[in-house]
Amino acid sequence: MRTIALLAIAVLLAASPAAALDGTEILKKVDANLQPESFESYRKLIDVQPSGA
């Protein structure tokens, strides 16, 4: 029985870093991944034309 308890504690301790991420950290990472790398990439993304069309 003691072995099962120690195994359960080890599993919980191993899973705790995954639970340590909070919502703001996740959103910052997602936002950084979605940002274009340069202004040229951003311009192509929104397709700005010199004529305004």
ABEGO torsion letter per residue (X at the ends): XAAAAAAAAAAAAAAAAAAABBAAAAAAAAAAAABBABAAAAAAAAGBBAAGX
